[in-house]
Amino acid sequence: MADVTVIGGGLAGSEAAWQAAEMGCSVELWEMRPIKQTPAHHTDLFAELVCSNSLGNLSLTTASGLLKEELRRLGSVIVRCADANAVPAGGALGVAREGFPRAVTETVSAHPNIEVIREEATGIPDGPTVIATGPLTSDAMAEKIVALSGETLYFYDAASPIIFRESLDEDTVYLASRYGKGEAAYLNCPMDDEQYYAFIEALTTAELSPIKDFEEDMYFEGCLPVEVIARRGPETLRFGPMKPVGLPDPRTGEEPYAVVQLRQDDAEGRLFNLVGFQTRLKWGEQKRVFRMIPGLEKADFARMGVMHRNTYLRSNEVLEATMRVREGGPIFFAGQLTGVEGYVESTAMGLIAGTNAARIARGEEPVEMPRATMTGALANYITVKEGILQPINSNWGLVPAAPKKESGRRLSKPERRERQARMALDTLEGFLGLKIAG
Ligand SMILES: Cc1cc2nc3c(=O)[nH]c(=O)nc-3n(C[C@H](O)[C@H](O)[C@H](O)COP(=O)(O)OP(=O)(O)OC[C@H]3O[C@@H](n4cnc5c(N)ncnc54)[C@H](O)[C@@H]3O)c2cc1C
C-alpha cells in the first residue's frame, strides 16, 4: 500500500498528491474520470476547470492575489502550471482551458512517487488518506463521507457558456481591459439602453432547466446565475457583470450603457467565455437570449452554461485546521468539499491536507498554517466558524487588519491591503523557515 492515498484528481487532489510526493511519500492518486464522469467535467484531465478559466486577480492588493502568492511560495504545482499556461486576462490569472489541466496531468503523472489509478474509489482506506472528490463527489463516495462525518451541506453552482471567436461580429465587439489596465485582454460587447432593457426582459422571463429536488435561493452569493442577478432589479447587472465603467468604445470614445465581457478561454484565442454569465437557462433559451447581445447575433456555442448541486462538509464540526477529521484516524479532506469556494481556495486546502497526510505517514505531527496567512486563515475559518458554515472565498476580513495610519498619515485602502499582504508573506516566510523545513 502507498504511504498516502489521495482520492480525486481535481485541483485539490492533484495538489495534495504532489505535496505528499515531494515530501518523499509514495502516493496513490485515484481519479474516476474518464471511466466515470461527473455532471460538470468533460475531459479525463486532472484539475479540469468546470466553469471560468480565471484563477482570480494577480495583484497583491487582492485577497485572491495574496493566496496565489502564498501557494507559489509553498511550491504549489497548480499555481506553477497556471503561471506557465496564462492567457491574456487583464490583471487576472486566466489560464488556457486545455493547456493548464494538461500540464497538471503530465506533471503529476510523471512524478516518480505518484501512481495514478483511474478508478472510482468506493471506500476509504485505513492509512493516511486525502479525500478530495469535490463538489460533485460520486454517490458511492458521498455515502462513505456521510457515514464518516455526518450529513453534508450543499448549494448550487453554475457555469457560463463558451463561444467560438470566429462567430463573433468583430465590427461590433472591441478589445479592451477595464481602465486600460495591463494589455487589452477582453472582448467587449457594447449595449445601448434600449438593447440593455430588452435583454434584461428576455433574460428574466426565459425558461430555466429543471433540476431534481431544486430549492431556490441555495446559491453561493459570489457565483449567482446571471438571470438571478437580473431578477434582483433591472439595474443590478449594470452594476455587476455588465458594468461599463472604464471600458469606453474606441469608435465613439464613450462608455456604452452596459457591456458584456468575453475572456479568452484557450491558448490559441479561438474560444471565449462570457464573464459572469453562469446560468441555469435551458440551452435553447441561452442561444436565443445571449444572441441578443450585440456582436453575438450569430454566436456559435462551444459549451452551454449548466448548474449543479455542490456538496460540502460541516467542516466546523468535523475537521481540524490541519484538514484532518477530528475523530476517525488519519483521514484528511481537501478542496471544495471542505467548504471553501473557488479554484485557488480548493487548491490551498489540498496543499494543507497533502502536506499533513505525508507528515502522518512520516511519523510527524500535522501542522496548522499560521492564521496571519490567507491559507491558514481560510483553514481556520472553515473549522471554527460558529453556526452553519457557508462556502467562503479568500477575503481580507480573514487575516489581521493593517493599521489605518502610518507615521500620522492615513493609508489608502490599496496601501492597507499591501501591508496586510506583506504581513502575511513575512509570516509565511518565517513559518517555512521554522516549521516545514525544520
Ligand atoms: C458548475 C460549477 C461551476 C463552478 N464554477 C467555478 C468558477 O467559475 N470559479 C471557481 O473558482 N470555482 C468554481 N466552481 C467551484 C469548483 O468546483 C471548485 O472551485 C474546484 O473545482 C474544486 O476543486 P476540487 O479539487 O475540490 O474538486 P474538483 O476539481 O471537482 O475535483 C474532484 C475530482 O474528484 C473526482 N472524483 C469524484 N468522486 C470520485 C471517486 N469516488 N473516486 C475517484 N475520483 C472521484 C472527480 O472526477 C474530480 O476530478 C464551480 C463548481 C461547479 C460545480
The ligand as a Tripos MOL2 file, in Angstrom:
@<TRIPOS>MOLECULE
LIG
   53    58     1     0     0
SMALL
NO_CHARGES

@<TRIPOS>ATOM
      1 C1        -20.9380   24.0460  -12.0540 C.3       1 LIG1
      2 C2        -19.7990   24.5850  -11.2500 C.ar      1 LIG1
      3 C3        -19.2030   25.7930  -11.6140 C.ar      1 LIG1
      4 C4        -18.1270   26.3070  -10.8970 C.ar      1 LIG1
      5 N1        -17.5420   27.4670  -11.3000 N.ar      1 LIG1
      6 C5        -16.4410   27.9310  -10.6510 C.ar      1 LIG1
      7 C6        -15.7560   29.1010  -11.1080 C.ar      1 LIG1
      8 O1        -16.1150   29.6900  -12.1080 O.2       1 LIG1
      9 N2        -14.6820   29.5280  -10.4150 N.ar      1 LIG1
     10 C7        -14.2260   28.8850   -9.3070 C.ar      1 LIG1
     11 O2        -13.2230   29.3240   -8.7370 O.2       1 LIG1
     12 N3        -14.8590   27.7690   -8.8570 N.ar      1 LIG1
     13 C8        -15.9470   27.2890   -9.4990 C.ar      1 LIG1
     14 N4        -16.6030   26.1560   -9.0660 N.ar      1 LIG1
     15 C9        -16.1550   25.5280   -7.9040 C.3       1 LIG1
     16 C10       -15.1540   24.4750   -8.3450 C.3       1 LIG1
     17 O3        -15.7170   23.2080   -8.4240 O.3       1 LIG1
     18 C11       -14.0870   24.3310   -7.3720 C.3       1 LIG1
     19 O4        -13.5760   25.5930   -7.2070 O.3       1 LIG1
     20 C12       -12.9880   23.3730   -7.7320 C.3       1 LIG1
     21 O5        -13.1060   22.6710   -8.9340 O.3       1 LIG1
     22 C13       -12.9960   22.3900   -6.6240 C.3       1 LIG1
     23 O6        -11.8140   21.6830   -6.6630 O.3       1 LIG1
     24 P1        -11.8120   20.2530   -6.0320 P.3       1 LIG1
     25 O7        -10.4680   19.6990   -6.2520 O.co2     1 LIG1
     26 O8        -12.3330   20.2940   -4.6500 O.co2     1 LIG1
     27 O9        -12.9080   19.4480   -6.8760 O.3       1 LIG1
     28 P2        -12.8610   19.0450   -8.4070 P.3       1 LIG1
     29 O10       -11.9850   19.9520   -9.1600 O.co2     1 LIG1
     30 O11       -14.2800   18.8820   -8.8220 O.co2     1 LIG1
     31 O12       -12.1580   17.6090   -8.3740 O.3       1 LIG1
     32 C14       -12.7480   16.4790   -7.7900 C.3       1 LIG1
     33 C15       -12.2960   15.2650   -8.5850 C.3       1 LIG1
     34 O13       -12.6840   14.0740   -7.8980 O.3       1 LIG1
     35 C16       -13.1280   13.1360   -8.8520 C.3       1 LIG1
     36 N5        -13.9820   12.1700   -8.1470 N.ar      1 LIG1
     37 C17       -15.2120   12.3660   -7.6110 C.ar      1 LIG1
     38 N6        -15.6160   11.2690   -6.9670 N.ar      1 LIG1
     39 C18       -14.6220   10.3310   -7.0900 C.ar      1 LIG1
     40 C19       -14.4390    8.9980   -6.6330 C.ar      1 LIG1
     41 N7        -15.3570    8.3780   -5.8750 N.pl3     1 LIG1
     42 N8        -13.2950    8.3360   -6.9660 N.ar      1 LIG1
     43 C20       -12.3430    8.9310   -7.7210 C.ar      1 LIG1
     44 N9        -12.4580   10.2030   -8.1880 N.ar      1 LIG1
     45 C21       -13.5890   10.8910   -7.8480 C.ar      1 LIG1
     46 C22       -13.8150   13.9610   -9.9060 C.3       1 LIG1
     47 O14       -13.8530   13.2910  -11.1330 O.3       1 LIG1
     48 C23       -12.9040   15.2020   -9.9630 C.3       1 LIG1
     49 O15       -11.8810   15.0810  -10.8910 O.3       1 LIG1
     50 C24       -17.6570   25.6170   -9.7680 C.ar      1 LIG1
     51 C25       -18.2470   24.3980   -9.4020 C.ar      1 LIG1
     52 C26       -19.3030   23.8710  -10.1260 C.ar      1 LIG1
     53 C27       -19.9010   22.5500   -9.7090 C.3       1 LIG1
@<TRIPOS>BOND
     1     1     2 1
     2     2     3 ar
     3     2    52 ar
     4     3     4 ar
     5     4     5 ar
     6     4    50 ar
     7     5     6 ar
     8     6     7 ar
     9     6    13 1
    10     7     8 2
    11     7     9 ar
    12     9    10 ar
    13    10    11 2
    14    10    12 ar
    15    12    13 ar
    16    13    14 ar
    17    14    15 1
    18    14    50 ar
    19    15    16 1
    20    16    17 1
    21    16    18 1
    22    18    19 1
    23    18    20 1
    24    20    21 1
    25    20    22 1
    26    22    23 1
    27    23    24 1
    28    24    25 2
    29    24    26 1
    30    24    27 1
    31    27    28 1
    32    28    29 2
    33    28    30 1
    34    28    31 1
    35    31    32 1
    36    32    33 1
    37    33    34 1
    38    33    48 1
    39    34    35 1
    40    35    36 1
    41    35    46 1
    42    36    37 ar
    43    36    45 ar
    44    37    38 ar
    45    38    39 ar
    46    39    40 ar
    47    39    45 ar
    48    40    41 1
    49    40    42 ar
    50    42    43 ar
    51    43    44 ar
    52    44    45 ar
    53    46    47 1
    54    46    48 1
    55    48    49 1
    56    50    51 ar
    57    51    52 ar
    58    52    53 1
@<TRIPOS>SUBSTRUCTURE
     1 LIG1         1 GROUP 0 **** ****
